Amino acid sequence: MNPTIKINQFDGNQLFVIEGKLSYGRTQSIKEVLIEAIDHESPAYVFDLTELKAIDSTGMGLFVTFLKYIENEKQVHLIIQKGFIKELFHIAKLDQLFIISENIEDCKGESG
């Protein structure tokens, strides 16, 4: 299942909804769309990963790459509900780079 990305706004922040599987050989097209779509005026960024079915280290690297394209002081939220995906982010210590939440409502008012 190739991943898809939808780009919207949420509470003034740029919202990226990613669905499917982010794994080796499937991330390049998402990366290209993502980097092209960055709104540098956005106060923060939110990734809704609630419909993400699977992720590997290549997929996780996509989010680290994203950080290289934005201003360092901006917050990046990841909405993750699946326990095994959330655990992977914790094991990789990416929870130190991103704000991980279980629902989009937790991202309100935390940007800036």
N, C-alpha and C positions, 0 to 999 in steps of 0.2 A: 504494500500500500504506500504509494508515494505521498509525501507530505504536501499539505496545502497551507497557504497563509492568507489571512484576511487582515486588512489594515483599517482601523477605525480610531475613534477618540473615546476616551472614558475620563470623565471628571477633569477635563482639560489636558490630560496626558495622552500620548500616543499609545494605542493599543494594537498589539499584534496577536492574532489568534492562530495558533499552529495546530493542525490536526494530522493524524496519520503516524508514520514512523520516521524518526530522525535517526538515520543510521548511515553507515559507510555507503557511498555511492548515491545517496538520496538527499544530501544536504546542499549541494552546490547551487541548485536553482533557487532554493529558499534563501540562501546567503546572498545571492545576487539581488533578489527582490528586496530583501530586508535592508541591505546597505543603500540601495538606490532610494528607498522610501523614507529614510530617517528624516524626521522633522527636527532640525537642530534648535528650533524655537520651543519645542516641547519641554516643560519643566521636569518631566520624568517619563519613564517608559514602562509599560505593563505588557508582559507576555502571558497570555491565557493558554496554558498547556493542559487544560482539563480534558481535552479530547485527544491528547497525545497517547498513542497506543504503545509505543516503545521508543527507547533512546539508547544509543551507545556512546562511546567516548567521542566519536566524530560529531555526533549531534550535540553533545554537551559543549564541545569546542566551539560550536556556532555562537553560543552565548558569550564566551570569552572573546571571540573575534569581534562581536558586536561592541563590547566595551572599548575596543581600540578605535572605534569610529565615532564615539560620543564624547562629550565633555565629562571629565572625571567626577565632577561634583554632582552630577545628576544621578538620581536613584533609578535602579532597574528592579522591578518587581516581577517575580515568577509566580504564577498561580498554578499550584500542583496539588492534585487531590489523590492521585494514586500513590500508595505507600511505597511501592518498590522504586518508582521514579524519584520520589522525594528522598528516599534513602540513598540513592546513587549520588544525588547532589550533595548530601551531607557527607558521604564517604569521600567524595572528591574535594571536600571543603569549599565547594562553590557557594555554600550558604553564608560564607564570609564576604563574598563579593556581591551577592544579590539578596534582596528581601524576599523570602519565600512565604507565601500565604496560601490558605486553602480556598479562599473565595475572593472575588473581585471587590466586594464591599470592604475588605480589609485594606485595600489600596487607597481608599478615599482619604483625602486630607493628609496623607503621609508624604507627599512630594514636596520638593522645594529645598 
